[in-house]
Amino acid sequence: MSARYYCRCIFCFFNFNMLDFRKIILFFISSGIIFPHGVSESDKTQIIHGTLTDYLYLGAKHMITGYDHILFLVGVIFFLTRFSDIVKFVTAFTVGHSITLVFATLFKITANYYLIDAVIAFSVIYKGFENLGGFKKWLFFNPPNLVLMVFLFGLIHGFGLSTRLQQINLGSNNLIYSILSFNVGVEIGQIAVLAIVFPLLLLIRGKYFEIISKLSNWGVIMAGVFLLIYQLNGFLGIDKHQKIEKKIDIEKHDHNHTDEKHEHSNHIHEHSKPNHNHHDD
């Protein structure tokens, strides 16, 4: 295939107007293709009396199915070729998410998981933007220290993992061991993902790597945008739902209070009536 063909592909890729872009986003949201990778009800049921091995499995499963975590990791290692560099960046990410996963879960520090996942989606957008050289090309300054940013985003990813883990009734028995087992499972899942992704990234290096790189990282950005919109839509939906529930509760309380007053009034009225049912001796 000629370079002209690849240039034409790039042109077609970026030639979406805003209406097309909005239609695509609405399609993904309405069809359920993008969905939160939470803890399923079956997992919650199975893990109630689960062993440490069960928590290990759940952590690995959550990482492997965590498309936002995977996209960020792909962005981080996209241009890396040396094993030492991969170890450096993955270690920064691992230390970051381990800190918040363990301590936020242990001390029950939580937040709205849609908002946390929205920040995680932003981290995906950030990494794709940084990989495209966006800071120098469009913002005209050098990007922040990459290892530091990977560590900071790792903290956010770990907090997101913690909010999911806290959906389970962990109890107090062996709590720290359960959390650590889940965290080890996350690391196993992360290693499994990297073992698959890194060789694939090495395979695409070649004559057309620059074009493939642009397409791939723009794809990462678009995926991050989809995820961000989905999570914000979920947050606004929850907020709206909570307001409706609160309004219903208030109306129900007022209605019950009115009924009680009406019943009390009737009771007083009944007692105030003269008794005409007595008989003379």
PyMOL commands that set and color helices and strands:
alter all, ss='L'
color gray80, all
select helices_A, chain A and resi 3-14+18-31+41-47+52-64+67-77+83-106+113-131+134-138+146-165+175-203+209-272
alter helices_A, ss='H'
color red, helices_A
deselect
rebuild
show_as cartoon
